[in-house]
């Protein structure tokens, strides 16, 4: 291969890498969003105010002791 052909090959590979980097960024963004949604589904109690959560546990403790 000549130097000119190698330069062209390097340029094409650089373009391919740039396109793949953009795809990776998009997939990471989608994964992060899906992870956030999963966490919200898995732990909905964490979105409640602490006061409400503690009242639930206090009430349950009274029921168990009765």
N, CA, C and O atoms as a printed pandas DataFrame, in Angstrom:
     atom_number atom_name residue_name chain_id  residue_number  x_coord  y_coord  z_coord
0              1         N          UNK        A               1    0.847   -1.187    0.000
1              2        CA          UNK        A               1    0.000    0.000    0.000
2              3         C          UNK        A               1    0.882    1.235    0.000
3              4         O          UNK        A               1    1.936    1.277    0.633
4              5         N          UNK        A               2    0.423    2.222   -0.718
5              6        CA          UNK        A               2    1.172    3.476   -0.765
6              7         C          UNK        A               2    0.811    4.331    0.444
7              8         O          UNK        A               2   -0.161    4.061    1.149
8              9         N          UNK        A               3    1.613    5.364    0.667
9             10        CA          UNK        A               3    1.360    6.277    1.780
10            11         C          UNK        A               3   -0.005    6.941    1.624
11            12         O          UNK        A               3   -0.718    7.133    2.608
12            13         N          UNK        A               4   -0.364    7.286    0.415
13            14        CA          UNK        A               4   -1.653    7.922    0.146
14            15         C          UNK        A               4   -2.812    6.987    0.507
15            16         O          UNK        A               4   -3.795    7.404    1.120
16            17         N          UNK        A               5   -2.679    5.742    0.124
17            18        CA          UNK        A               5   -3.724    4.768    0.438
18            19         C          UNK        A               5   -3.828    4.533    1.949
19            20         O          UNK        A               5   -4.922    4.385    2.492
20            21         N          UNK        A               6   -2.689    4.502    2.605
21            22        CA          UNK        A               6   -2.694    4.317    4.056
22            23         C          UNK        A               6   -3.326    5.510    4.769
23            24         O          UNK        A               6   -4.057    5.336    5.745
24            25         N          UNK        A               7   -3.045    6.728    4.281
25            26        CA          UNK        A               7   -3.673    7.921    4.867
26            27         C          UNK        A               7   -5.193    7.857    4.713
27            28         O          UNK        A               7   -5.942    8.194    5.631
28            29         N          UNK        A               8   -5.631    7.413    3.525
29            30        CA          UNK        A               8   -7.062    7.302    3.277
30            31         C          UNK        A               8   -7.671    6.240    4.199
31            32         O          UNK        A               8   -8.754    6.438    4.751
32            33         N          UNK        A               9   -6.976    5.127    4.360
33            34        CA          UNK        A               9   -7.446    4.061    5.248
34            35         C          UNK        A               9   -7.558    4.567    6.691
35            36         O          UNK        A               9   -8.542    4.284    7.374
36            37         N          UNK        A              10   -6.560    5.308    7.148
37            38        CA          UNK        A              10   -6.584    5.872    8.501
38            39         C          UNK        A              10   -7.754    6.839    8.646
39            40         O          UNK        A              10   -8.446    6.822    9.664
40            41         N          UNK        A              11   -7.978    7.670    7.654
41            42        CA          UNK        A              11   -9.085    8.626    7.701
42            43         C          UNK        A              11  -10.431    7.901    7.759
43            44         O          UNK        A              11  -11.319    8.293    8.516
44            45         N          UNK        A              12  -10.577    6.853    6.965
45            46        CA          UNK        A              12  -11.822    6.079    6.983
46            47         C          UNK        A              12  -12.033    5.398    8.340
47            48         O          UNK        A              12  -13.148    5.362    8.859
48            49         N          UNK        A              13  -10.965    4.867    8.896
49            50        CA          UNK        A              13  -11.072    4.227   10.207
50            51         C          UNK        A              13  -11.391    5.247   11.298
51            52         O          UNK        A              13  -12.132    4.947   12.234
52            53         N          UNK        A              14  -10.836    6.447   11.179
53            54        CA          UNK        A              14  -11.167    7.514   12.131
54            55         C          UNK        A              14  -12.651    7.867   12.056
55            56         O          UNK        A              14  -13.297    8.080   13.082
56            57         N          UNK        A              15  -13.182    7.926   10.843
57            58        CA          UNK        A              15  -14.613    8.204   10.676
58            59         C          UNK        A              15  -15.458    7.087   11.287
59            60         O          UNK        A              15  -16.471    7.343   11.937
60            61         N          UNK        A              16  -15.030    5.862   11.070
61            62        CA          UNK        A              16  -15.757    4.724   11.628
62            63         C          UNK        A              16  -15.723    4.757   13.156
63            64         O          UNK        A              16  -16.728    4.481   13.811
64            65         N          UNK        A              17  -14.568    5.094   13.715
65            66        CA          UNK        A              17  -14.458    5.217   15.168
66            67         C          UNK        A              17  -15.361    6.319   15.705
67            68         O          UNK        A              17  -15.997    6.149   16.745
68            69         N          UNK        A              18  -15.420    7.431   15.010
69            70        CA          UNK        A              18  -16.293    8.525   15.443
70            71         C          UNK        A              18  -17.756    8.099   15.439
71            72         O          UNK        A              18  -18.506    8.415   16.363
72            73         N          UNK        A              19  -18.154    7.383   14.400
73            74        CA          UNK        A              19  -19.536    6.903   14.323
74            75         C          UNK        A              19  -19.824    5.912   15.449
75            76         O          UNK        A              19  -20.896    5.950   16.052
76            77         N          UNK        A              20  -18.875    5.034   15.731
77            78        CA          UNK        A              20  -19.059    4.069   16.812
78            79         C          UNK        A              20  -19.100    4.761   18.171
79            80         O          UNK        A              20  -19.881    4.369   19.038
80            81         N          UNK        A              21  -18.270    5.783   18.368
81            82        CA          UNK        A              21  -18.300    6.552   19.618
82            83         C          UNK        A              21  -19.667    7.191   19.827
83            84         O          UNK        A              21  -20.185    7.211   20.943
84            85         N          UNK        A              22  -20.248    7.712   18.754
85            86        CA          UNK        A              22  -21.576    8.315   18.849
86            87         C          UNK        A              22  -22.618    7.257   19.206
87            88         O          UNK        A              22  -23.511    7.510   20.015
88            89         N          UNK        A              23  -22.507    6.080   18.608
89            90        CA          UNK        A              23  -23.433    4.988   18.925
90            91         C          UNK        A              23  -23.285    4.560   20.382
91            92         O          UNK        A              23  -24.279    4.327   21.070
92            93         N          UNK        A              24  -22.056    4.458   20.843
93            94        CA          UNK        A              24  -21.808    4.067   22.233
94            95         C          UNK        A              24  -22.418    5.087   23.181
95            96         O          UNK        A              24  -23.032    4.709   24.178
96            97         N          UNK        A              25  -22.263    6.357   22.890
97            98        CA          UNK        A              25  -22.837    7.404   23.740
98            99         C          UNK        A              25  -24.358    7.287   23.789
99           100         O          UNK        A              25  -24.959    7.438   24.853
100          101         N          UNK        A              26  -24.973    7.020   22.654
101          102        CA          UNK        A              26  -26.427    6.867   22.599
102          103         C          UNK        A              26  -26.888    5.653   23.407
103          104         O          UNK        A              26  -27.863    5.733   24.154
104          105         N          UNK        A              27  -26.193    4.545   23.256
105          106        CA          UNK        A              27  -26.553    3.332   23.989
106          107         C          UNK        A              27  -26.360    3.542   25.490
107          108         O          UNK        A              27  -27.177    3.080   26.287
108          109         N          UNK        A              28  -25.299    4.228   25.880
109          110        CA          UNK        A              28  -25.081    4.512   27.307
110          111         C          UNK        A              28  -26.207    5.374   27.869
111          112         O          UNK        A              28  -26.673    5.144   28.985
112          113         N          UNK        A              29  -26.641    6.361   27.099
113          114        CA          UNK        A              29  -27.741    7.222   27.541
114          115         C          UNK        A              29  -29.015    6.404   27.725
115          116         O          UNK        A              29  -29.720    6.562   28.721
116          117         N          UNK        A              30  -29.309    5.532   26.767
117          118        CA          UNK        A              30  -30.493    4.679   26.869
118          119         C          UNK        A              30  -30.391    3.737   28.070
119          120         O          UNK        A              30  -31.369    3.518   28.784
120          121         N          UNK        A              31  -29.199    3.186   28.281
121          122        CA          UNK        A              31  -28.997    2.277   29.411
122          123         C          UNK        A              31  -29.165    3.012   30.736
123          124         O          UNK        A              31  -29.792    2.491   31.658
124          125         N          UNK        A              32  -28.615    4.207   30.836
125          126        CA          UNK        A              32  -28.747    4.992   32.066
126          127         C          UNK        A              32  -30.210    5.280   32.366
127          128         O          UNK        A              32  -30.642    5.187   33.515
128          129         N          UNK        A              33  -30.966    5.627   31.343
129          130        CA          UNK        A              33  -32.389    5.926   31.530
130          131         C          UNK        A              33  -33.150    4.674   31.969
131          132         O          UNK        A              33  -33.982    4.737   32.874
132          133         N          UNK        A              34  -32.867    3.547   31.334
133          134        CA          UNK        A              34  -33.521    2.296   31.710
134          135         C          UNK        A              34  -33.156    1.906   33.138
135          136         O          UNK        A              34  -33.997    1.402   33.882
136          137         N          UNK        A              35  -31.919    2.137   33.515
137          138        CA          UNK        A              35  -31.484    1.841   34.876
138          139         C          UNK        A              35  -32.216    2.713   35.892
139          140         O          UNK        A              35  -32.610    2.235   36.956
140          141         N          UNK        A              36  -32.396    3.986   35.567
141          142        CA          UNK        A              36  -33.141    4.893   36.448
142          143         C          UNK        A              36  -34.589    4.435   36.600
143          144         O          UNK        A              36  -35.132    4.440   37.705
144          145         N          UNK        A              37  -35.210    4.043   35.497
145          146        CA          UNK        A              37  -36.594    3.562   35.550
146          147         C          UNK        A              37  -36.699    2.278   36.369
147          148         O          UNK        A              37  -37.644    2.105   37.138
148          149         N          UNK        A              38  -35.736    1.385   36.204
149          150        CA          UNK        A              38  -35.726    0.141   36.966
150          151         C          UNK        A              38  -35.580    0.414   38.452
151          152         O          UNK        A              38  -36.266   -0.198   39.270
152          153         N          UNK        A              39  -34.703    1.315   38.799
153          154        CA          UNK        A              39  -34.509    1.636   40.210
154          155         C          UNK        A              39  -35.784    2.232   40.806
155          156         O          UNK        A              39  -36.129    1.943   41.951
156          157         N          UNK        A              40  -36.473    3.050   40.044
157          158        CA          UNK        A              40  -37.725    3.639   40.526
158          159         C          UNK        A              40  -38.786    2.560   40.735
159          160         O          UNK        A              40  -39.584    2.649   41.668
160          161         N          UNK        A              41  -38.800    1.545   39.874
161          162        CA          UNK        A              41  -39.753    0.447   40.034
162          163         C          UNK        A              41  -39.361   -0.479   41.178
163          164         O          UNK        A              41  -40.220   -0.964   41.915
164          165         N          UNK        A              42  -38.080   -0.718   41.319
165          166        CA          UNK        A              42  -37.611   -1.661   42.323
166          167         C          UNK        A              42  -37.742   -1.114   43.738
167          168         O          UNK        A              42  -37.960   -1.881   44.675
168          169         N          UNK        A              43  -37.616    0.180   43.908
169          170        CA          UNK        A              43  -37.620    0.777   45.235
170          171         C          UNK        A              43  -38.568    1.969   45.319
171          172         O          UNK        A              43  -38.132    3.075   45.637
172          173         N          UNK        A              44  -39.866    1.766   45.040
173          174        CA          UNK        A              44  -40.781    2.914   45.073
174          175         C          UNK        A              44  -40.911    3.517   46.466
175          176         O          UNK        A              44  -41.236    4.696   46.604
176          177         N          UNK        A              45  -40.658    2.717   47.501
177          178        CA          UNK        A              45  -40.775    3.230   48.863
178          179         C          UNK        A              45  -39.749    4.332   49.127
179          180         O          UNK        A              45  -39.964    5.189   49.984
180          181         N          UNK        A              46  -38.648    4.310   48.399
181          182        CA          UNK        A              46  -37.617    5.328   48.609
182          183         C          UNK        A              46  -38.067    6.710   48.155
183          184         O          UNK        A              46  -37.443    7.712   48.503
184          185         N          UNK        A              47  -39.142    6.768   47.382
185          186        CA          UNK        A              47  -39.629    8.069   46.924
186          187         C          UNK        A              47  -40.597    8.697   47.924
187          188         O          UNK        A              47  -40.988    9.854   47.770
188          189         N          UNK        A              48  -40.984    7.935   48.950
189          190        CA          UNK        A              48  -41.879    8.473   49.976
190          191         C          UNK        A              48  -41.095    9.320   50.974
191          192         O          UNK        A              48  -39.917    9.060   51.219
192          193         N          UNK        A              49  -41.737   10.322   51.544
193          194        CA          UNK        A              49  -41.072   11.079   52.609
194          195         C          UNK        A              49  -40.766   10.157   53.793
195          196         O          UNK        A              49  -41.511    9.214   54.060
196          197         N          UNK        A              50  -39.685   10.431   54.490
197          198        CA          UNK        A              50  -39.273    9.600   55.621
198          199         C          UNK        A              50  -40.358    9.497   56.685
199          200         O          UNK        A              50  -40.510    8.455   57.323
200          201         N          UNK        A              51  -41.108   10.573   56.876
201          202        CA          UNK        A              51  -42.150   10.577   57.900
202          203         C          UNK        A              51  -43.216    9.520   57.614
203          204         O          UNK        A              51  -43.672    8.828   58.524
204          205         N          UNK        A              52  -43.604    9.403   56.365
205          206        CA          UNK        A              52  -44.626    8.418   55.991
206          207         C          UNK        A              52  -44.076    7.004   56.150
207          208         O          UNK        A              52  -44.744    6.129   56.701
208          209         N          UNK        A              53  -42.866    6.787   55.670
209          210        CA          UNK        A              53  -42.254    5.467   55.788
210          211         C          UNK        A              53  -42.139    5.045   57.247
211          212         O          UNK        A              53  -42.448    3.903   57.587
212          213         N          UNK        A              54  -41.701    5.951   58.108
213          214        CA          UNK        A              54  -41.556    5.599   59.524
214          215         C          UNK        A              54  -42.910    5.311   60.160
215          216         O          UNK        A              54  -43.007    4.424   61.008
216          217         N          UNK        A              55  -43.954    6.037   59.773
217          218        CA          UNK        A              55  -45.293    5.770   60.313
218          219         C          UNK        A              55  -45.772    4.371   59.932
219          220         O          UNK        A              55  -46.414    3.696   60.736
220          221         N          UNK        A              56  -45.471    3.941   58.735
221          222        CA          UNK        A              56  -45.853    2.592   58.305
222          223         C          UNK        A              56  -45.185    1.559   59.205
223          224         O          UNK        A              56  -45.834    0.624   59.675
224          225         N          UNK        A              57  -43.892    1.729   59.443
225          226        CA          UNK        A              57  -43.176    0.765   60.278
226          227         C          UNK        A              57  -43.625    0.829   61.737
227          228         O          UNK        A              57  -43.720   -0.206   62.397
228          229         N          UNK        A              58  -43.895    2.007   62.237
229          230        CA          UNK        A              58  -44.385    2.142   63.613
230          231         C          UNK        A              58  -45.734    1.445   63.750
231          232         O          UNK        A              58  -45.961    0.711   64.712
232          233         N          UNK        A              59  -46.622    1.671   62.799
233          234        CA          UNK        A              59  -47.939    1.030   62.827
234          235         C          UNK        A              59  -47.792   -0.492   62.805
235          236         O          UNK        A              59  -48.451   -1.191   63.574
236          237         N          UNK        A              60  -46.944   -0.995   61.941
237          238        CA          UNK        A              60  -46.741   -2.446   61.840
238          239         C          UNK        A              60  -46.158   -2.998   63.135
239          240         O          UNK        A              60  -46.527   -4.094   63.556
240          241         N          UNK        A              61  -45.262   -2.263   63.768
241          242        CA          UNK        A              61  -44.686   -2.714   65.037
242          243         C          UNK        A              61  -45.766   -2.827   66.102
243          244         O          UNK        A              61  -45.772   -3.790   66.869
244          245         N          UNK        A              62  -46.683   -1.860   66.165
245          246        CA          UNK        A              62  -47.785   -1.919   67.129
246          247         C          UNK        A              62  -48.682   -3.120   66.856
247          248         O          UNK        A              62  -49.143   -3.778   67.788
248          249         N          UNK        A              63  -48.928   -3.405   65.588
249          250        CA          UNK        A              63  -49.771   -4.547   65.223
250          251         C          UNK        A              63  -49.106   -5.850   65.663
251          252         O          UNK        A              63  -49.770   -6.744   66.189
252          253         N          UNK        A              64  -47.805   -5.954   65.448
253          254        CA          UNK        A              64  -47.090   -7.178   65.820
254          255         C          UNK        A              64  -47.031   -7.365   67.332
255          256         O          UNK        A              64  -47.053   -8.497   67.815
256          257         N          UNK        A              65  -46.956   -6.270   68.081
257          258        CA          UNK        A              65  -46.869   -6.353   69.542
258          259         C          UNK        A              65  -48.222   -6.594   70.199
259          260         O          UNK        A              65  -48.282   -7.027   71.350
260          261         N          UNK        A              66  -49.295   -6.322   69.489
261          262        CA          UNK        A              66  -50.641   -6.452   70.076
262          263         C          UNK        A              66  -51.101   -7.882   70.170
263          264         O          UNK        A              66  -52.208   -8.145   70.641
